[in-house]
Amino acid sequence: MSDPHGAPTRPYRLPRPASSGPRARKAIAGWLSLTAKDPDIPLRDWKERRPAMLPTGRRFDAVKMHPNLVHAALGSTAADGVRAGLAAALDGPVICHPGVWYYALVPPQTTESWKSPHAAVLGRGAWLGVPRTEGVSRRVADPYWATPLESPDRLCVPDAVAVILHAGAVRLEDPARPHAHAWRSLLDHLTTCPSCTSGDLCDEGAVLRRAERAAR
């Protein structure tokens, strides 16, 4: 799939099952903590079930996505529907600050190549509240992982993030436009087809993806 500017993106697919073992969670937490000058600070925050404030622009940038665009693109405001849709569309980690923003974690220096007018990217000089890898906190309003960080080298592809933002803007502008219908059909298929959810795009999925491209 391509972004609104014609750049190629990774094909849509649901992520592989996340490794939820203590060793995997500890490794991911360790990688995240090294973003801070003093790694002990975020590790202590997470141990006490608080989100840690981490600087962006070092190990990752973060695309700041408005909930209205995300929900419009996915056709859902329910947590399960948003989780499945983001997993299908982005195949990477997304943090939700409830009722405020979604943040897609993307490779560092994305700020230098970002072109979408629908979101800003947090890079060097910015900070982001990052939940512990289990996503458990003391308060309902604390950030959580809408889709998990499964490994340090598996961040969202910036062009795929631009695509979902563009789709949301199209649906908000005119839900009856052909692209809105094509996007919804594609996403519905990707989140329910056994072949596509395992990472292998089936023939129907390929047809729907071509239709979505043509409708832009």
C-alpha positions as CSV (number, residue, x, y, z in Angstrom):
1,M,0.0,0.0,0.0
2,S,1.2,3.5,-0.6
3,D,0.8,6.7,1.4
4,P,-1.1,9.8,0.2
5,H,2.1,10.9,-1.5
6,G,2.7,7.7,-3.3
7,A,5.5,6.2,-1.2
8,P,5.3,2.5,-0.6
9,T,4.5,1.0,2.8
10,R,4.7,-2.4,4.4
11,P,1.6,-4.5,3.5
12,Y,-1.2,-4.6,6.1
13,R,-1.1,-7.5,8.4
14,L,-1.8,-8.3,12.0
15,P,1.3,-8.7,14.2
16,R,2.6,-12.0,15.4
17,P,1.4,-12.9,18.9
18,A,3.3,-10.8,21.4
19,S,5.6,-12.6,23.7
20,S,4.2,-12.0,27.2
21,G,6.9,-13.8,29.2
22,P,8.8,-12.0,32.0
23,R,12.0,-12.2,30.1
24,A,10.6,-10.6,27.0
25,R,8.9,-7.8,29.0
26,K,12.1,-7.2,30.9
27,A,14.1,-6.9,27.7
28,I,11.7,-4.4,26.1
29,A,11.6,-2.4,29.4
30,G,15.4,-2.3,29.4
31,W,15.5,-1.1,25.8
32,L,13.0,1.6,26.5
33,S,14.7,2.7,29.8
34,L,18.0,3.3,27.9
35,T,16.3,6.2,26.2
36,A,16.6,8.1,29.5
37,K,19.9,9.5,30.7
38,D,19.3,7.6,34.0
39,P,17.7,4.3,33.1
40,D,16.9,3.6,36.7
41,I,14.3,6.4,36.8
42,P,11.9,4.9,34.2
43,L,12.5,1.4,35.6
44,R,11.5,2.7,39.1
45,D,8.4,4.5,37.6
46,W,7.2,1.3,36.0
47,K,7.9,-0.8,39.0
48,E,5.6,1.6,41.0
49,R,3.0,1.3,38.2
50,R,3.5,4.8,36.9
51,P,4.1,5.9,33.3
52,A,7.6,7.0,32.7
53,M,8.5,10.3,30.8
54,L,10.9,9.4,28.1
55,P,12.6,11.7,25.6
56,T,11.7,11.1,21.9
57,G,14.2,11.4,19.1
58,R,16.8,9.0,20.5
59,R,15.5,5.4,20.1
60,F,12.1,6.4,18.6
61,D,10.0,9.3,17.4
62,A,6.3,9.4,18.0
63,V,3.5,10.5,15.6
64,K,0.9,12.4,17.6
65,M,-2.4,11.2,16.2
66,H,-5.8,12.9,17.0
67,P,-8.3,10.3,18.3
68,N,-11.0,11.6,15.9
69,L,-8.8,10.7,12.9
70,V,-7.9,7.3,14.3
71,H,-11.5,6.4,15.2
72,A,-12.8,7.7,11.9
73,A,-10.2,5.6,9.9
74,L,-11.0,2.5,11.9
75,G,-14.7,3.0,12.1
76,S,-14.7,2.3,15.8
77,T,-14.2,4.0,19.2
78,A,-14.3,0.7,21.2
79,A,-11.0,-0.3,22.7
80,D,-11.1,-3.8,21.1
81,G,-12.0,-2.5,17.7
82,V,-9.3,0.2,17.8
83,R,-6.7,-2.3,18.9
84,A,-7.5,-4.7,16.1
85,G,-7.6,-2.0,13.5
86,L,-4.3,-0.4,14.6
87,A,-2.7,-3.9,14.6
88,A,-3.9,-4.6,11.1
89,A,-3.0,-1.2,9.7
90,L,0.2,-0.3,11.5
91,D,1.8,-3.6,12.7
92,G,3.7,-1.7,15.4
93,P,3.4,-0.1,18.8
94,V,0.9,2.6,19.6
95,I,0.4,4.3,23.0
96,C,-3.0,5.7,23.9
97,H,-3.3,8.7,26.3
98,P,-7.0,8.2,27.0
99,G,-9.3,10.9,25.6
100,V,-6.3,12.9,24.4
101,W,-3.9,11.4,21.8
102,Y,-2.6,8.2,20.2
103,Y,1.1,8.0,19.6
104,A,2.6,5.7,17.0
105,L,6.2,4.9,17.8
106,V,8.3,5.2,14.6
107,P,12.0,5.1,13.9
108,P,14.1,8.1,15.1
109,Q,14.6,10.9,12.6
110,T,11.1,10.4,11.2
111,T,10.7,14.1,11.9
112,E,13.0,14.9,9.0
113,S,11.0,13.0,6.3
114,W,7.4,13.3,7.6
115,K,5.0,14.9,5.1
116,S,1.5,14.2,6.3
117,P,-0.4,17.4,7.2
118,H,-2.7,15.5,9.6
119,A,-0.2,15.0,12.5
120,A,3.0,16.2,14.0
121,V,5.9,14.0,15.0
122,L,7.7,14.3,18.3
123,G,11.4,14.1,17.9
124,R,14.5,15.5,19.7
125,G,13.5,17.9,22.5
126,A,10.1,16.3,23.2
127,W,8.9,13.9,25.8
128,L,6.3,11.1,25.9
129,G,4.6,9.4,28.8
130,V,5.3,5.6,28.2
131,P,3.4,2.9,30.2
132,R,5.0,-0.2,31.6
133,T,5.1,-3.1,29.2
134,E,2.2,-4.8,30.9
135,G,0.1,-1.7,30.4
136,V,-1.1,-1.8,34.1
137,S,-1.4,1.5,36.0
138,R,-2.9,2.9,39.1
139,R,-5.3,5.3,37.3
140,V,-7.8,4.8,34.5
141,A,-6.5,8.0,32.8
142,D,-2.9,6.7,32.6
143,P,-1.5,5.9,29.2
144,Y,-1.6,2.3,28.0
145,W,-0.4,0.3,25.0
146,A,-3.2,0.3,22.4
147,T,-0.9,-2.2,20.5
148,P,2.2,-3.5,22.2
149,L,5.9,-3.0,21.6
150,E,6.9,-6.6,20.7
151,S,10.6,-6.0,20.0
152,P,12.9,-3.0,19.8
153,D,13.3,-3.4,16.0
154,R,9.5,-3.5,15.3
155,L,8.3,0.1,15.2
156,C,5.5,1.5,13.0
157,V,6.3,2.3,9.4
158,P,5.8,6.1,9.0
159,D,4.1,5.8,5.6
160,A,1.6,3.4,7.1
161,V,0.8,5.9,9.8
162,A,0.3,8.6,7.2
163,V,-2.1,6.3,5.4
164,I,-4.3,5.7,8.4
165,L,-4.4,9.5,9.1
166,H,-5.3,10.2,5.5
167,A,-8.1,7.7,5.7
168,G,-9.5,9.2,8.8
169,A,-9.4,12.7,7.3
170,V,-11.3,11.4,4.2
171,R,-14.0,9.8,6.4
172,L,-14.4,12.9,8.5
173,E,-14.7,15.1,5.4
174,D,-17.3,12.9,3.7
175,P,-18.1,9.4,5.1
176,A,-19.9,8.6,1.8
177,R,-16.8,9.1,-0.4
178,P,-15.7,5.9,-2.2
179,H,-12.4,5.8,-0.3
180,A,-14.1,5.6,3.0
181,H,-16.1,2.6,1.9
182,A,-13.1,0.9,0.3
183,W,-10.9,1.5,3.4
184,R,-13.6,0.0,5.7
185,S,-14.0,-3.0,3.5
186,L,-10.3,-3.6,3.5
187,L,-9.9,-3.2,7.2
188,D,-12.9,-5.5,8.0
189,H,-11.4,-8.2,5.8
190,L,-7.8,-7.9,7.2
191,T,-9.1,-8.2,10.8
192,T,-11.2,-11.3,10.1
193,C,-9.5,-13.3,7.4
194,P,-7.4,-16.1,8.9
195,S,-4.9,-15.9,6.1
196,C,-4.4,-12.2,6.3
197,T,-4.3,-12.1,10.0
198,S,-1.4,-14.5,9.9
199,G,0.5,-12.2,7.6
200,D,-0.3,-13.8,4.2
201,L,-2.5,-11.6,2.1
202,C,-5.1,-13.7,0.4
203,D,-6.6,-13.1,-3.1
204,E,-9.6,-11.3,-1.7
205,G,-7.4,-9.1,0.5
206,A,-5.3,-8.2,-2.5
207,V,-8.4,-7.2,-4.5
208,L,-9.7,-5.1,-1.7
209,R,-6.3,-3.4,-1.2
210,R,-6.1,-2.5,-4.9
211,A,-9.7,-1.1,-4.7
212,E,-8.6,1.0,-1.7
213,R,-5.7,2.4,-3.6
214,A,-7.8,3.2,-6.7
215,A,-10.4,5.0,-4.6
216,R,-8.0,7.6,-3.3
